[in-house]
Amino acid sequence: MNGNSTGKAFVFTCFGESHGTCMGTVLDGCPAGLPLSESDIQAEVDKRRPGFSTVSTARREEDRVEILSGLYEGYTTGAPICMVVRNRDVESETYEQARNQPRPGHADYTARVKYGGYNDPRGGGRFSGRVTVTFAMAGTVAKKLLGMFGVEILAHTVQIGKVKVNEEVGYAKIRRNVYQNPVRCAVPEKAALMEEEILRAAEEGDSVGGIVEATALNVPAGLGEPIFDSLDSDIAKMVLNIPAVKGVEFGAGFRSASLRGSENNDPYVIRKGKIVTLSSNSGGILGGISNGMPIVVRVALKPTSSIAKRQKTVDLGRMEETEIEVAGRHDPCIVPRAVPVVESCLALVIADHAIRSGKIPRVLGGR
């Protein structure tokens, strides 16, 4: 594999560029017998679709999902599932400048060096956040598969810029509120402040970043393949594939560095005949293996690199320093659209490990 595929038993491959013909995914290893339809995929893809609010990019892609293979009479067949969405609303002219004047914060320069200038620079090409629509398509299949075994994935925005959600947020509140506001925050009062934070940055020609927290509920104990395919390392790698992600932590995360062992350890107890922990500083994973408690991961996303402010760069053709003003249609904050993508990443890794461990069979039921 050359970096476009991930997973061992549940293999996700993505293809396409931001302004190319389409974005697509091939999902190989999905068990046969999973009820699935284009409308299932569409409902999840719509959650990250561009142009849904005033805090999103002005690019308005329909993102109409087409399933090209792997389904028969409404069920997965066990064959590879190929899904695509077409790129319709493209404006490529503004990106010609990026060929020789790399935009700060983007992969224009590194991609040019790696591929000798043959990479597609339009809209960031292969390195655009647009690629995450393929994560959402594949992740929907993973979430539906996990749902058959009682596993639920929830995610919400807990920080945008300097606005933070500091209180504990219950699962019911997350289910109820996240997709009721444009910033995907479960706390309505904080959501309003987050929206103001984004709009204020946009008015100044700038952008903001933030943090998404995701939780996987009812994950069975025993998932993970230490040492180099441990559950948390695979999750971390998967979410780091999302453009703009710069940090990942589980449970107490970086806060654990300031705790004592007596504070950080999660004591075991028995509740209703089941072994559980009284706290969740480990984030539901110990030794790279799930312990049966909720898996909690937080993902930090940097501010959108494309901003209207004048910035320093270089002209690669003339080999001299210059300045650039980035044109085009961009999100002033990528965090809200990353929420369903983080859910998908978590689901893809857990589904892969559940199949590898035998918790999910290769055939679901029979006809």
N, C-alpha and C positions, 0 to 999 in steps of 0.2 A: 504494500500500500504506500502511496505517495502523499499522505497527509490529507486525503479527501474522504477517508473512511475511518470509522471508529467502532469499537465493540468487538466481542469475540463470538458470541452465540446469536446476538441480536445486532446485526451489522448495519450501521447507518452510513450511507454515502450521499454526499450532496454535490450538486453541480450547478453551473450558471454564473453569470456576472450581472452586476447591477443594471446595466443598460443593454444586455444581450437579449436574445429571443425569449428566454424563460429562466426561471429558477426551479430546480427540481431535486428530488431525493429518490434514492433506491433503498428500500428497507428489506434486508435479507435475513431470514431466520425467525420471522413472526410465525407463531404456531398456527396451524390450520384450525378453522372453526370459530374464529373470532368474528362476531357480527360487526360489520363496518360499512360505512357509506360515505359518499362525498360530503354530505351534509354534516356528518360527524366531524370531519376534518375542517370544513368551512367554518363552523362555529368557533373553533379554537383559533384558526388563522385570522379571523376577523378581529380578535382581541389585540393583535399586534399590527393591524393594517395601518398604513400611513394615511394621514389626512383626516383622522377621526376627531380632532379637536383643535382649539386655538393654541395648545402647547405642543402640537405635532407639526411635522414638516408639511408643506403645501403640496407635496407630491401625492397624487390621489390614484393609487393603484387599486383596481377592483380585486385583485388577488383571487380570482375564481379558480378553485381547485379542480384539477382533472386527475382522476385515478386511471392510469393506463394499463396496469397489469396487477395480478395477484388477488383479484376478487372474482367470485363466481356465485351468483344467486344470493348476494348480500353477505357472503362469508369469505374470510381469507382462505386461500387454498394451500398455503405453505410455500408457494412460489414467491419470488421477489416482488415486492409492491413498489411500483414506480408512480410517483405523483409529481405534477408540475403546476406552476402558475405562470401565466404569460406576463412579460413586462410590456405595459401599454403606454404609460404616461412618462416618457423619457424625454429629457432635454439635454443633449450631449454637448452642445456647442461650448458651454461654459467650462468644460473640463479640458479643452485643448491646451490651455495655459499650463495645466498640471504636468504635461509631458516634460517640460523643461524647467518648470518652477514648482518644485515639490511643496505641497501645503504642510505647514507645521502641524505636527500631531497625527498626520496621516501616514499611510504606508506607501505613498507615491515613490519616495526615494528608495526605500528598501526593496520594493517590488521591482523597480527598474534595475537595480543592481543584480538581484537574484535571477531575473528572467531576461537580462540583456536588452531591455527596452521593448520586448515583444508583448508585455502584459497589457491588458485592456485598462486604460486609465479612466474611462467614463464612469462617473459616479463612484469612483473607488474600485470599480471592477469587481474582482473576486474578493476584495478586502472590505467591501461595503457592509454596513449593517443590514443591507437588503438580504444577505445570505441567510439571516436568521429566520426568514420565512420557511426555509427548508427544515430548520430545527423544529418549528412549530408543527409542520405537517407530520414529521416522523414522531415527534413527541406526543401528538394526539393519539396515535396508534398505541404507543407505550402506555399512556395514561389509561386508555380504555382497557388494555390488556391487564394492567395492574388492578384496575377497578373490579375486575371479575374475581379477584382474590382479596378484596377488601382494602387495598392500599389506596390512599388518597393523597394527592399532592396539592398543597396550598402555597401561594406566594403573595407578597404585598410589599409596597414601598414603605420603608421605614425612615428614609432620609432623602431630602432633596436640598442641595446647597447646605445652608445652616439650619434648616428646619428639620427637627428630629421627632420621631415618635419614641418617647421614653418609657411609656407605660406598657405593661403586659397586655397583649391583645388576644382575646379568646378566639378559638377557631370559628365559632358561630359568627362572630363579628367579621372575620375575614371573608367567610363565604358570602355573607350578606352585602358587604359594603364595597369590596375591592373594585368591582366592575361597574359601580354606580357613579364614579367620578373620573375625570380625565387623567389624574395622576396615579391612580391605582393604589390609593392609600385606604386602609381599613378604618381610620379615625377621621370622620368628616371635618372636624374642626382643624385638624392638621392638614387635611387635603386642601382646604381653602388657602391656607398659608403657603403651602407648597406651590400651588398654582400661581400665586402672587410672586413667589420667588423666581419662578421660571419666566413669567411675563416681564418682570423687571429686568432680568438679565437680557432677554431678547430685545427690549427697547433700547438697551445700551450697546446692542450689537455683539453681545457676549452669550455665554452658555453656562450651564451648571451640571454637576453630576449628582450622584446619590448612592443609596444602598437599597438593595432588594433582599428581603429575608424569605426563604422558602423552607417549608416543613413537609416531610413525608410521614404520614400516619399509618400505623398498623403494618410496618415493615417487619417481616419475620426475623428473628435472631438467626445469625449464622451466614449472612450474605457477605461476600468479600473473598478475595484470593490473595492473601499476603504472600510474598512481600511486595512485589511490584505491580500487582493488580488489586491492591487493597481497595475497599469500597470508597473511602474518603479520597484517596489519591486519584481514582478514576473520576469521581464527581468533580474534584478540583480541576482536573485537566479538561473535563467537558465544559464547565462553565467558563474557563479561561479561553475557550474557543469563541466565545461571544465577543465581537469587536467592542472595544471600550472597557471591558472588564480588566481591572488592575489589582484586585485583591479578593481573597476568599478566606473565610474562617468558619469553623464548626463549633457549635456550642458556645462556651465562654470565649473561645478564640484568643485574640491578643490580650484580652482582659485576664486570662489565666496566668499570664506572665507576672502579674502583680499580686496573685493570690498565694496563700500557703497551701500545702498539700491537704491539710485538714479542711480547707475551704473548697478546694477544687475537686476533691474526690466525690464521686456519686455513691452514697451508701446503698447497699442492696437490702430490699425487704420483700416479703411475700404478701401479695394482695390478691384475694380470691383465687388462691392456688397458682398464681403466676408470679414469677420473679420480675421485679421492677426496681427502678432506682428512685430515690427520694428527690434528686435534683437531676439536671441534665447538662452539666458543664462539658461532658464529652460530646454532646451533640448527637447521641445515639449510636456512636461508633467507637469501638475500643479495639486496638490491635489491627485496625483495618477491617474489622468485622462488625456487622450490625448487632446491637445487643437487645433488640426488640422494642426499645423506646423510640419516640419520635426523632427522626433525623432532622437536625436544624442546621441550615447553612446560610450564611450571609455573603452577599456578593457586592463589591464596590465597583461602581462604574465611573469613569472619568467624565469631565465635561465634554460635550460634543466638540470635536476638533475644528469643524468648519464654523468660523465666526466672521462677522462683518468687519471687525476691527483690522486695520492695517498691521501686517506682521512682517518680520524679517525672514527672508529666505535666500536662495541662491538661484542663479540662472545657469543650468547645467550645460547649455549650449555655448554660452560665452564665458563660463567659469568665472563669474563675478557675483558679488553680493547685490541683492536687490530687495524690493518690498512687494508684497502681494495683498490684495483684497479678495477674499474668497467669495465668489458669486455662486448662485445656485439655490436650491431649496433644501433646507436642513432643519433637523429638530433642535430647538434650543436646549432640550434635555432629552436624552435617549432613555432615561430610567423607566418612564411609564410603559413604553413599548417593550422593554426588556422583561417585564414581570412574567408574561406567559412563556417567554423564551427560557427563563430560568426554570420555570416549572417543567418545561419539556426536557431540558438537560438532565434534571434530577430524575425524571421518569425514565429516560432512555438508559441511564446507567443502572438504575435499580432493576429495570426489566431485563437487561442483559445478564446481570448477576443472578436474578431469580431463575432464569432459564438455565444458566450454567450450573446452578446448584441443584437443579431438579425440582425446585419449588413450583415452577410453572412447566407443565408438560408440553411436548411438541405438537400434540393434537388435543384440542379442547372438546371433550365429549365425543359423540359419534352420531352417524345418521342412520 
